[in-house]
């Protein structure tokens, strides 16, 4: 949502069914201090994040008041060989908030629950698959994928378990994503 370069925030709503429109304005002070509702914490860009005051128009650029939290699952199925997944994450301001979080065993894990961190819209998530000279044969074929329930496959890096691959992706608002390691 791009904000107008004036002293108020303007929201316009057009009701096409009745052909009516309405406009409401509020001061940036009222918007920042929640006079008409709270700032949405699921938006990747937030007016009070990263040490910003929320009182400058530039603090509001990129803010999505309709955002919802994405959900990221790590799904590992190690039937034939060891397949390990490592996760890094950075917020919209470039701050690394998850580093070297490894998943070593078969199962389904919720990234937010496992890391104790809030995952937001448009955060950069990096997944790495590595055998680490673990158990089983390194030549075992392994699915190494990132799958979004709304966008389909975001990454396919299938191949021998011993081949280390990685990718980065950016979850959308409300999206469910699976980082898969299956053999």
C-alpha positions as CSV (number, residue, x, y, z in Angstrom):
1,X,0.0,0.0,0.0
2,X,1.6,3.3,-1.1
3,X,0.7,6.2,1.1
4,X,-0.1,9.6,-0.1
5,X,2.6,12.3,0.7
6,X,0.3,14.4,2.9
7,X,-0.6,14.7,6.6
8,X,-3.3,12.0,6.6
9,X,-3.8,8.5,5.5
10,X,-6.7,8.1,3.1
11,X,-8.7,4.9,2.6
12,X,-11.2,4.7,-0.2
13,X,-13.8,2.0,-0.6
14,X,-16.1,1.8,-3.6
15,X,-19.2,-0.4,-3.3
16,X,-19.8,-1.3,-7.0
17,X,-23.1,-3.0,-6.2
18,X,-24.7,0.2,-5.0
19,X,-22.5,2.6,-6.9
20,X,-21.4,4.4,-3.8
21,X,-18.0,5.4,-2.5
22,X,-16.7,6.5,0.8
23,X,-13.4,8.1,2.0
24,X,-12.1,8.3,5.5
25,X,-9.0,10.1,6.7
26,X,-6.9,9.9,9.9
27,X,-3.7,11.5,11.0
28,X,-0.4,9.5,11.0
29,X,-0.4,10.0,14.8
30,X,-3.8,8.2,15.1
31,X,-2.7,5.4,12.7
32,X,0.6,4.9,14.5
33,X,-1.0,4.8,18.0
34,X,-3.8,2.5,17.2
35,X,-6.7,4.9,17.5
36,X,-8.6,2.9,14.9
37,X,-7.0,-0.5,15.2
38,X,-3.7,-2.1,15.8
39,X,-0.7,-2.4,13.4
40,X,-0.8,-5.8,11.7
41,X,2.2,-7.8,13.0
42,X,2.0,-10.4,10.2
43,X,3.1,-7.8,7.6
44,X,6.8,-8.1,6.7
45,X,7.1,-4.3,6.5
46,X,5.7,-2.6,9.6
47,X,5.8,1.1,10.6
48,X,7.3,0.4,14.0
49,X,9.7,-2.4,13.1
50,X,13.5,-2.2,12.9
51,X,13.7,0.7,15.3
52,X,11.4,3.0,13.2
53,X,9.1,5.3,15.1
54,X,6.1,4.9,12.8
55,X,5.6,8.7,12.6
56,X,7.4,9.1,9.2
57,X,5.6,8.3,5.9
58,X,8.6,6.2,4.8
59,X,8.0,3.9,7.8
60,X,4.7,2.9,6.3
61,X,5.8,2.0,2.8
62,X,5.3,-1.6,2.0
63,X,3.0,-2.2,5.0
64,X,0.2,-4.7,4.4
65,X,-2.7,-4.2,6.8
66,X,-4.4,-7.4,5.5
67,X,-1.4,-9.7,5.9
68,X,-1.6,-13.0,7.7
69,X,1.2,-15.2,9.0
70,X,2.6,-17.8,6.7
71,X,3.2,-21.4,7.9
72,X,6.4,-23.3,7.0
73,X,6.8,-27.0,7.7
74,X,10.0,-29.1,7.4
75,X,9.0,-32.6,6.3
76,X,11.7,-35.3,6.4
77,X,11.3,-38.9,5.5
78,X,14.7,-40.7,5.9
79,X,13.8,-44.3,4.9
80,X,17.1,-45.2,3.1
81,X,19.7,-42.5,3.9
82,X,20.4,-39.6,6.2
83,X,19.0,-36.3,4.9
84,X,19.5,-33.2,7.0
85,X,17.9,-29.8,6.4
86,X,19.3,-26.5,7.6
87,X,17.3,-23.3,7.8
88,X,18.3,-19.6,7.9
89,X,15.9,-16.7,7.9
90,X,16.1,-12.9,7.5
91,X,13.3,-10.4,8.0
92,X,12.4,-7.7,5.5
93,X,15.1,-5.4,7.0
94,X,17.9,-7.9,6.4
95,X,18.2,-8.9,10.0
96,X,19.1,-12.6,10.4
97,X,16.8,-14.2,13.1
98,X,17.3,-17.9,12.4
99,X,20.7,-19.4,11.7
100,X,22.0,-22.9,11.7
101,X,18.7,-24.5,12.7
102,X,19.2,-28.1,11.7
103,X,16.6,-30.9,11.3
104,X,18.1,-34.4,11.5
105,X,15.3,-36.9,12.0
106,X,12.2,-38.0,10.1
107,X,9.1,-36.1,11.0
108,X,7.1,-33.0,10.3
109,X,8.2,-29.8,12.1
110,X,6.7,-26.3,12.2
111,X,9.5,-23.8,11.7
112,X,7.9,-21.1,13.9
113,X,7.4,-23.6,16.8
114,X,10.8,-25.2,16.5
115,X,12.7,-21.9,16.2
116,X,10.6,-19.9,18.7
117,X,10.5,-17.1,16.0
118,X,7.7,-15.4,14.2
119,X,7.7,-16.0,10.4
120,X,6.2,-13.1,8.5
121,X,5.2,-12.3,4.9
122,X,8.1,-11.8,2.5
123,X,10.8,-12.9,5.0
124,X,13.8,-14.6,3.2
125,X,14.0,-18.3,4.1
126,X,17.0,-20.3,3.0
127,X,16.9,-24.1,3.1
128,X,19.9,-26.3,2.6
129,X,19.9,-30.1,2.3
130,X,23.1,-32.0,3.3
131,X,24.0,-35.6,3.9
132,X,26.9,-34.7,6.3
133,X,28.4,-38.2,5.6
134,X,25.5,-39.7,7.6
135,X,24.1,-43.1,7.6
136,X,23.0,-45.0,4.4
137,X,24.4,-44.6,0.9
138,X,25.2,-41.1,-0.3
139,X,24.0,-42.1,-3.8
140,X,20.4,-42.7,-2.6
141,X,18.0,-40.6,-4.7
142,X,16.4,-38.0,-2.4
143,X,13.6,-35.5,-3.1
144,X,14.8,-32.0,-2.0
145,X,12.0,-29.7,-2.6
146,X,10.1,-26.6,-1.5
147,X,6.3,-26.9,-2.1
148,X,3.7,-24.1,-1.6
149,X,0.1,-25.2,-1.3
150,X,-0.9,-22.0,-3.3
151,X,2.0,-21.6,-5.8
152,X,3.1,-25.2,-6.4
153,X,6.8,-26.2,-6.4
154,X,9.1,-23.3,-5.6
155,X,12.3,-25.4,-5.9
156,X,13.2,-28.9,-7.0
157,X,16.8,-30.0,-6.2
158,X,16.3,-33.8,-6.3
159,X,19.4,-36.0,-6.6
160,X,21.9,-38.1,-4.6
161,X,21.7,-37.6,-0.9
162,X,25.4,-36.7,-0.8
163,X,24.8,-33.7,-3.1
164,X,24.4,-30.5,-1.0
165,X,21.9,-28.1,-2.5
166,X,20.2,-24.9,-1.2
167,X,17.6,-22.3,-2.2
168,X,16.0,-19.2,-0.8
169,X,12.2,-18.4,-1.0
170,X,9.9,-15.7,0.3
171,X,6.6,-16.8,1.8
172,X,3.4,-14.9,0.9
173,X,0.7,-13.7,3.3
174,X,-1.1,-16.8,4.7
175,X,0.8,-19.2,2.6
176,X,1.6,-22.8,3.7
177,X,5.0,-24.1,2.5
178,X,6.7,-27.5,2.9
179,X,10.5,-27.9,2.8
180,X,10.7,-31.6,1.9
181,X,13.6,-34.2,2.3
182,X,12.3,-37.6,1.2
183,X,14.0,-40.8,0.2
